[in-house]
Amino acid sequence: MANKDDIISAQLEVIRAMTEKNMKSVGADLFGAPSLSNKSEEIKEEAKKETQAEEMAEKAEKEDIEALKKELSEYIGLEKVKSEVSSLINLATVYALRLKNDLPTPEMSLHLVFSGNPGTGKTMIARFMARVYHSLDLLSKGQLVEVDRSSLVAGYVGQTAQKTMKALESALGGVLFIDEAYALTSKSENDYGLEAVETILKYMEDHRDDIVVIIAGYSDLMKDFIDSNPGLQSRFNKYIDFEDYTPEEMLEIFKTNCRKGQYELDADAEATLLSYFCEKALDSADFGNARGVRNTFEKILSAQANRIAHMTNVSKDDLVRLTKEDAENGVK
């Protein structure tokens, strides 16, 4: 029998690792920018991440399209999205074949608009499309570079174009994914978001054969964003709408997290969670869909750790079991 304290420490370490990223985000929101003393280390870390991303992009291997289609079919929910993406894959496949056979190809934009609430799989599908386009030789690398307004817009004249260009250059050969893209078109008189938009549009034209831009955000706001600029209207004509997950799909996502982490969910705990997800589905945007499910999973692991801390003998079965008590305490 393993030492109880060692087992509990190991369990808490798993929870700590899973929540570390979320806690860092919360800390930034609560306490603002990091202190100057930490700035140097953060810059070094950011440079290291960029280098790793570039190395990964260079090493990206082409994948079998049929295998990618199979993977797509196995994603939880997203039925309409999967149907539209499957059609897009077929269209891109034929387009690539015509290019290889020196046949005329119709003007086709690979750029996409993803609309829907948070946590509905937009980033996941963007990453998937980068792999598809790369495997069809429509993109040379197939990496995904994810940005938002803060990654593109600076506070002084001339800086925004440089900042945006850096993001675009890192995405060359792959996909630039812009989350909440409508934030770039602020109505403020001294805002430089429009400069970022113009820089992106020019780069898309200059490198039309080796970059794809996917913009994402809430449905109504995305439409207004596209309509705000003729250049956007001409380049973004394919829309994919991401519906909220159903309570049953949220439960399946939770159970998938359990399988990955080697946890077993009791039947009565499953019933508790389904009831909870039914309640949260009434306001999926606020809950965060799959993102909310992941947060719920972490809270229930914390509740399990608190329960185990009061046990005198802890077995392997105890460590993998999630009970109704854990579920109830985790969703409070």
N, C-alpha and C positions, 0 to 999 in steps of 0.2 A: 504493500500500500504506500503510495506516495505521500510525502509529508503534506499535511493540509495547507500550511502557509505557502509552500512552494507552488502548489496547484492553484491556489487563489491568486498568487502573484502572477503566475503565467496567464491566467484568465484575464486579469485586469490589464496586463500588458497588451493582449490582443485588442481589448476595447480601446486602450489608449492609442494604439497605432491606427485603428480605424477612424477614430474621431479627431486625430491630430490636425488633419487638414481643415476640418470644419472649425475647430477651435482657433486656428490661426486666422481664419477669415473673420470670426467674431471679434477677436482681439483687435484686428485692424479697424473694424467698424467702431468699436467702443473707444479705442485710445488713439485713433488717428495714425498718421505716418510713423514708421519706425524712427528711433533716435539716430543721430548722426553716427554714434559709435557702432551701430549695427549696419550702417549703410554700406561700408566697404565689403563686408562679408556677403551682404545680399547681392551686391553687384557681381562679385566673383561667382556666387552661386547661379545667378541668372546667366552669366556668360557660359558657365559650365553646361547649363541646361540647353542653351542654344547650340553649343558645339555637339552635344549628344543628339539633339534633334537633327542636325545636319548630317551626322554620321548615320543615323537611322534611315534618313531619307535616301542616302547614297546606297544603303544596303537593301532597300525595299525590293522584294522579289515579286514577280508577276504571279498571279494566282489563276487557277482554272475557273473560268466563268461559271461553269455548271456547279462547281463547289460553292462559289459565292452565292449563286441563286438558292442553293440548298440552305446555306447559312441564313439567308434572308427569310426563307420560309419558316425557320425555327424561332425567329424573334417572337416574343410574347406580344399579343395584341397587334396593333398597327395594321389591321387588315387592308384598309384603303390605301395606306402609305405603301405597303408591300406590293399591292397591285400596280400602283403608279410607278414605283421604282422598277418593278419587273419589266413594265412596258418601256421605260426609259433605257434599261439595260439592253433590251432587244433593239431599240432604235439606234443606240450607240454602237452596238455590235455590227449591225448592217452598215452603218456609216463608216466604221473602221475597215470593214471588208472592202467596201467600194474604194476607199483610199489605197488599200494595198493592191487592188487590181487596176489602178489608174483610171477609174471611172469617175465621171463628174459627180460631185457631191453637192446636195442642196445646202444652202446657208443654214447652219444649225448651231444654236447657242447651247452650250453645256451648262451655263450659269443657271442657278436655281434660287427660288424663293421658298423658304420653309416658314410656315405660319402655324401658330398654336401656342398653347399655354406652356409654362415651364415644366420640365421633367417628362416631356412626351416623346423623347428619343431623337430630337433634332440633331444634336451633336453626334450621336451614335450613327445615324444614317448619313450624315455628312462625311464622317470618317469612312464609312462603307463605300460611298460613292467615289471617294478618292482612290480607294483600292480598285474599284471597278474600272475607272477611267485609266488608271495606270496599267492594269492588266490588258486593256484593249489598245495600248500604245497611244492613247489620246493625251496622256500626261507622262512626262519623262521620269518622274520620281514617285509621285503618289502620296506625299506627306500631307497632313492636315495642319494648318496653322490657325489657331483660334484666337480671335481678337474681339475687342469691344471699343467703345468710344475712347476710353482712357488710354488704349494702346495706340491710337491713331492721332488724337487731337492734342496739340500743345497750346500754351497760353500766349504765345507771341508770334508775330508775323514771320513767316518763313519756316518756323519750326515744325508746323503740322505736316507740310509736304515732305520734309526729311523723315519725320517719324513714320508717316504712312508708307513712304518709299521703302523704309527698312523692313516693315512688315510684308510688303508686297514681294520684295526680293527674297525673303525667307520662304515665301509660299510658291515661288516660281518653280514650275515642274509639278505642282500639286494643287491643293485647294486652300483658298483663304476663306475661312468661315467667320463671318461678322455677326456676332450676337447683338440683339437689340439695335439693329442697324439704323432705325429711325432716330436714335439719339444723336446721329450725326447732323441732322437738319434742325438744329435748335433755332428758334426765332430771335434769339438774342442778337443785338446789333453788332457786338464785338466777338461773336462766336466764329471759330475757324473750322467748324465741322464741314461746311460746304467746300472748303479747300481740300479736305480729305476726300470727299466724294469725287471732286474733279480729278484729283490725282489718281484715284482708283480707276475711274473711267478711262483716262488716258492710258494707264498701264495695261488695262484689259485689252485695249485696242492695239497697243504696240506689241503685246505678247499674247495675242489671241490664240496661238497654237499651243501654248504650254502653261496656261494658268486657268483655273476655274474659280469663280467667286460664288459662294453660297451665302445669302443673307437671311437672317432669321429673327423672329420676334412675334409679338401678338398679332393676330390676324388683321384687325381693323387698322392698326398703326402701320403695318407693313404695306397695306394698300395705299395709304396716304403718302408713305415714304416714296414708293415707286412713282406715284402720280406727280410728285413734287419736281421731277426732273426728266425731261425728254430723253436724256442719255440713259437713265435708268430704265425707262419704259422700253427702249429699243433693245436693251441687252438682257433684260430679265423678263422672259415671257413664259416661263414654266413655273407653275405654283404647285406646291404639295402641302396640303393641310393636315396637320397632326391632331387627331382627336384625343380627348382625355382618356385615360385608362379606366375601364370599368372596375368595380370593387373586386370582381373575380380575378381580373387580370392583375390588380395590385397584390392580391393574395398569392397569385402564382409567382410574381416577381419576388415576394417575400420568401416563398418556399425555395426559389432558385438560390437566393442568398444563403438560406439554410444549408442547402446541398453543397454549395461551394465552401462554406465554412465548417462542414461536417457537424451540423446541428440537426436534432430531430425535434419536430414540432408536435406536441400532443394534440389529439383530436379536439379536445375542448378548448385548447389555446387557439387552434385554427378557427373555431367558431367565434371566439371572442374577437379575433382579428378581422374576420369577414364582416362582422357587425360594425366594427370600428371603421373599416374602409368604406362601408356603405354610407356611413355618416360623413366621412371626409369627401366622398365623391360628389356631394352636393356643392362643394366649393373646391374643385380640383386645382384650380389655379392658385389659390391660397395655400393649399396643402402641398402642392408641388409634384403631384403624380408620382412617378418612379423615384424622384428625389425625396419626396416625403416618405415613401416606403423605406428607403435606405436609412433615413433618420430614425424611423420607427424601429427598424431592425437593431440599430445601435443602442437605442434606449432600452429595448427588451434584453439585450445582452448585459447591459448595466444592471437591470433589475435581477437577472439571473445571478450575476456575480454577488449582489447584495444578499440574495437568498443563500447561496452556497457559503458565504462568509460565516453564517450562523450554524453550519453543519459540523458535526464532530468527525464524521468519516465521509470522505469525498471519493467517489468511484469515477471511473471513466464514463459510465452511463450518466452520472450526475452532471458531468461536464458537457455532455452533448445534448442533454434534454432541456427543452424550453417548455415550461408548464403554463397552465392557465393563469396561475398566480403571477408568473413573469410577464405574461401578456397584459394582464390587468394593470399591474404596477407600471409597466413600460409605456402604456398609452394614457396614463392619467395626465 
